[in-house]
Amino acid sequence: MVKISGQSLDNVVMSIPDSANITSRWPCAQRAPHWPIAADQGESHVGEFASQRHAAQPSPRPSAANGAHDHGEPFLAADVGGTHARIGLMLGTPGDRQPVRVLHYHRYHCADWSDLGSLLRDFVAQLAVAGHAPLQGRIRRCVVASAGVVLDDAIVNENLPWPVSIAALREQLGLAQLEVINDFEAVAWATQFLSVDETLPVIETAQPAARGPVLVMGPGTGLGSAVLLPRAGHAQVLPTEAGQIALAPGNEREIEILRVLARSRSHVSYEEALSGPGLLKLYHALCELRGCAVALMTPAEVTGAALAGCDATALETLEVFCGLLGSFTGDLAMLYGASGGVFLAGGILPQIHGFLRASSFAARYFNKGVMRAFLQKVPVRLIEHGQLGVIGAAGWFLDERQGDQAMPPL
């Protein structure tokens, strides 16, 4: 967390993952084994586009009793990843169960924009069309949740499509206050308001999760993780760079894969395997080990062919991916004593939910020797990213500001 100077979850926008429109290049989909995904299980959850339409509707004006300092002024919250940037116009809701309301929301494809400032300026310009013209001139605060770390004036992350200068961003938007937090820190903060029916089961336990640390992690463009530490009245989130931990193979096949990956780098992290780009690296390594040609060019193609059962190497790739994820998830759950449970997030996992549950994920998760008994009490559930990063960033922002009477009025 670096300081540079926090919609009800009933209206949470759930993410449409990057691989949502997977189309297999292989003609055998009709005869291939079918791996169920969320829709096949009968679960229902809000889709991003449906909730985005809802969020675009004009919301009631804030009560005059709120005032500028006690959450009555709108502000921007952005969740910026390597592929998508999710932006929300936010308003604090003091006294409500949920801390913020999303007045307007939009998801952008980062590669379509030259820099983050242009993207945010477009969002503000679109507010008039969305019925929020009176609010445009009142936006003076912004919180950005981003992967990576802040060094001096820059957000540093090789997965971002462009460099981000914090000072330049503040000036471009005419902001009085800009704060930056880790993207998974924001998602973790939001999970304290999730209900069970807004999640999907991966590993279920006989008893509900105990009160204790909650691990939030998941693969997307990179591999993010954070830990929510519950406290009375004021939760604390610990951001981590656990994705950079050295990859630990769990069987002979994974040792062979590690040898291939290690040819081009001295440090092979879990992120090198457990991410969208990592999935493709696993596929390339397995093609080499199997002595077969590389036929699939994107992570979505690998996932699609694996789910359709049309390519043996793709199928093995996804199985290795799930096994490594299970092992790493168990490691982090032990490391942080995550008795409050584990939430898996990220753009890849919602599309492979059924495959994940049928894979070696659970076996590898529990394969921790004497700690198996502890992990059998730690449930693992899947969440779709959607608006959670935006809501979490906004909620954290207001939570940090609560009681700060020193902040000058705008």
Residue pairs with C-beta under 8 A, 6 or more apart in sequence:
1 180
1 181
1 182
1 185
1 239
2 150
2 179
2 180
2 181
3 179
4 166
4 170
4 177
4 178
4 179
4 180
5 176
5 177
5 178
5 179
6 77
6 90
6 92
6 99
6 100
6 143
6 393
6 394
6 395
6 396
6 397
6 398
6 399
6 400
6 401
7 55
7 88
7 90
7 98
7 100
7 101
7 102
7 103
7 387
7 391
8 93
8 96
8 97
8 98
8 101
9 98
9 190
9 193
9 194
9 195
9 198
9 391
10 98
11 51
11 54
11 55
11 101
11 102
12 46
12 51
12 198
12 386
12 387
12 388
12 391
13 46
13 48
13 51
13 52
13 55
13 102
13 105
13 386
13 387
14 45
14 46
14 47
14 48
14 51
14 198
14 384
14 385
14 386
14 387
15 48
15 347
15 350
15 384
15 385
15 386
16 47
16 48
16 49
17 347
17 348
17 349
17 350
17 351
17 384
18 83
18 84
18 220
18 276
18 299
18 300
18 347
18 348
19 299
19 300
19 303
19 304
19 347
19 348
19 351
20 351
21 300
22 300
22 301
22 303
22 304
22 307
22 351
23 304
24 301
24 304
24 305
24 307
24 308
24 310
25 295
25 296
25 301
25 304
25 305
26 305
26 308
26 310
26 311
27 310
28 308
28 309
28 310
29 308
29 310
32 308
32 309
32 310
33 309
34 307
34 309
35 307
35 309
35 352
35 354
35 355
35 358
36 353
36 354
37 307
37 350
37 351
37 352
37 353
37 354
37 355
38 45
38 200
38 350
38 353
38 354
40 354
41 200
41 353
41 354
43 200
45 197
45 198
45 200
45 384
46 198
46 386
48 107
48 384
48 386
48 387
51 105
51 386
51 387
52 105
52 106
52 107
55 88
55 102
55 103
55 104
55 105
55 387
56 104
56 105
56 130
56 131
57 131
58 103
58 130
58 131
58 132
59 91
59 101
59 103
62 72
62 74
62 91
63 72
64 72
65 72
66 72
66 92
66 94
68 409
68 410
69 405
69 407
69 409
70 92
70 94
71 91
71 92
71 93
71 94
71 398
72 91
72 92
73 138
73 140
73 141
73 410
74 89
74 90
74 91
74 103
74 132
74 135
74 138
74 139
75 89
75 90
75 91
75 139
75 140
75 141
75 142
75 143
75 394
75 397
76 87
76 88
76 89
76 90
76 120
76 123
76 124
76 139
76 141
76 142
76 143
76 173
77 87
77 88
77 90
77 100
77 142
77 143
77 144
77 145
77 390
77 391
77 393
77 394
77 397
78 85
78 86
78 87
78 88
78 116
78 120
78 142
78 143
78 144
78 145
78 146
78 390
78 393
79 85
79 86
79 87
79 145
79 146
79 183
79 186
79 389
79 390
79 393
80 86
80 110
80 116
80 144
80 145
80 146
80 147
80 160
80 164
80 183
81 110
81 146
81 147
81 159
81 183
81 220
81 221
81 222
82 110
82 147
82 157
82 159
82 160
82 161
82 220
82 221
82 222
83 109
83 110
83 111
83 220
83 221
83 276
83 347
84 107
84 108
84 109
84 110
84 347
85 107
85 108
85 110
85 113
85 116
85 119
86 105
86 106
86 107
86 108
86 386
86 387
86 389
86 390
87 105
87 106
87 107
87 108
87 119
87 120
87 123
87 390
88 102
88 103
88 104
88 105
88 387
88 390
88 391
88 394
89 102
89 103
89 104
89 105
89 123
89 127
89 132
89 135
89 139
90 100
90 101
90 102
90 103
90 390
90 394
91 100
91 101
91 103
92 99
92 100
92 101
92 398
93 99
93 100
93 101
97 193
98 193
98 391
98 395
99 193
99 394
99 395
99 398
99 399
100 391
100 394
100 395
100 398
102 387
102 390
102 391
103 132
103 135
104 126
104 127
104 130
104 132
105 387
105 390
106 123
106 126
108 119
108 122
108 123
110 119
110 160
110 161
110 162
111 161
113 119
113 122
113 162
114 162
115 162
115 164
116 144
116 162
116 164
116 169
117 168
117 169
117 172
117 173
120 142
120 169
120 172
120 173
121 172
121 173
124 136
124 139
124 173
127 133
127 135
127 136
128 136
139 173
140 174
140 175
140 176
140 177
140 410
141 175
141 176
141 177
141 178
141 397
141 410
142 173
142 175
142 177
142 178
142 179
143 178
143 179
143 180
143 181
143 393
143 394
143 396
143 397
144 155
144 169
144 178
144 179
144 180
144 181
144 393
145 180
145 181
145 182
145 183
145 185
145 186
145 187
145 389
145 390
145 392
145 393
146 155
146 157
146 160
146 164
146 180
146 181
146 182
146 183
147 157
147 159
147 160
147 182
147 183
147 184
147 221
147 222
147 224
148 155
148 156
148 157
148 159
148 160
148 182
149 155
149 156
149 157
149 182
149 241
150 156
150 166
150 180
153 165
153 166
153 167
154 163
154 164
154 165
154 166
155 163
155 164
155 166
155 180
157 222
159 221
159 222
166 178
166 180
169 175
169 178
170 178
176 410
179 397
179 400
181 239
181 393
181 396
182 224
182 226
182 239
183 224
183 389
184 216
184 217
184 218
184 224
184 225
184 226
184 239
184 240
184 345
185 226
185 237
185 238
185 239
185 392
185 396
186 388
186 389
186 390
186 392
186 393
186 396
187 216
187 224
187 226
187 345
187 383
187 385
187 388
187 389
187 392
188 214
188 216
188 226
188 227
188 228
188 237
188 343
188 392
189 228
189 235
189 237
189 392
189 393
189 395
189 396
189 399
190 388
190 389
190 391
190 392
190 395
191 214
191 216
191 228
191 343
191 383
191 388
191 392
192 214
192 228
192 230
192 235
193 391
193 395
194 343
194 383
194 388
196 381
198 383
199 343
199 381
199 382
199 383
200 350
200 353
200 381
200 382
200 383
201 357
201 379
201 380
201 381
201 382
202 344
202 353
202 356
202 357
202 361
202 362
202 380
202 381
202 382
203 361
203 362
203 365
203 378
203 379
203 380
204 379
205 376
205 377
205 378
205 379
207 377
208 379
209 339
209 340
209 341
209 377
209 378
209 379
210 339
210 340
210 377
211 230
211 339
211 340
212 230
212 337
212 338
212 339
212 340
213 227
213 228
213 229
213 230
213 336
213 337
213 338
213 339
213 340
214 227
214 228
214 230
214 338
214 340
214 341
214 342
214 343
215 225
215 227
215 329
215 332
215 333
215 336
215 338
215 341
215 342
215 343
216 225
216 226
216 227
216 228
216 342
216 343
216 345
217 223
217 224
217 225
217 226
217 242
217 329
217 332
217 342
217 343
217 344
217 345
218 224
218 225
218 344
218 345
218 346
218 348
218 349
218 385
219 274
219 275
219 276
219 278
219 279
219 325
219 346
219 348
219 349
220 275
220 276
220 345
220 346
220 347
220 348
220 385
221 275
221 276
221 277
221 347
222 243
222 271
222 275
223 242
223 243
223 269
223 270
223 271
223 274
223 275
223 278
224 243
224 345
224 346
225 240
225 242
225 243
225 332
226 237
226 238
226 239
226 240
227 237
227 238
227 240
227 336
227 338
228 235
228 236
228 237
228 340
229 235
229 236
229 237
229 238
230 340
234 399
235 399
237 396
238 336
242 270
242 332
242 335
243 269
243 270
243 271
243 274
243 275
244 269
244 270
244 271
245 269
245 270
245 328
246 267
246 268
246 269
246 270
247 258
247 261
247 268
247 269
247 270
247 272
247 273
247 324
248 327
248 331
249 255
249 257
249 258
250 323
250 324
250 327
250 364
250 367
251 323
253 289
253 320
254 320
254 323
254 324
256 285
256 289
257 273
257 282
257 285
257 286
257 289
257 320
258 268
260 285
260 288
260 289
261 268
261 272
261 273
261 281
261 285
262 268
265 272
270 324
270 328
271 278
272 278
272 281
273 279
273 281
273 282
273 320
273 321
273 324
274 321
274 324
274 325
274 328
276 299
276 347
276 348
277 299
278 321
279 299
279 302
279 303
279 317
279 318
279 321
279 348
280 298
280 299
280 302
282 317
282 320
282 321
283 294
283 296
283 302
283 313
283 314
283 317
284 294
286 313
286 316
286 317
286 320
287 293
287 294
287 313
290 312
290 313
290 316
292 313
295 311
296 302
296 305
296 311
296 314
299 348
301 314
302 314
302 317
302 318
303 314
303 318
303 348
303 351
303 352
305 311
305 314
305 315
306 314
306 315
306 317
306 318
306 355
307 318
307 351
307 352
307 355
309 315
318 352
318 355
318 359
319 359
319 360
322 352
322 355
322 356
322 359
322 360
322 361
323 359
323 360
323 361
323 363
323 364
324 364
325 356
325 361
325 364
326 359
326 360
326 361
326 362
326 363
326 364
326 365
327 364
327 365
327 367
329 342
329 344
329 361
329 365
329 380
330 364
330 365
330 366
330 367
330 368
330 371
330 375
331 368
332 338
332 342
333 342
333 365
333 375
333 378
334 368
334 371
334 374
334 375
338 378
339 374
339 377
339 378
341 378
341 379
341 380
341 381
342 378
342 379
342 380
342 381
343 380
343 381
343 382
343 383
344 380
344 381
344 382
344 383
345 382
345 383
345 384
345 385
345 388
346 385
347 385
349 356
349 382
350 382
350 384
353 382
356 382
365 375
365 380
366 372
366 375
366 376
368 375
401 407
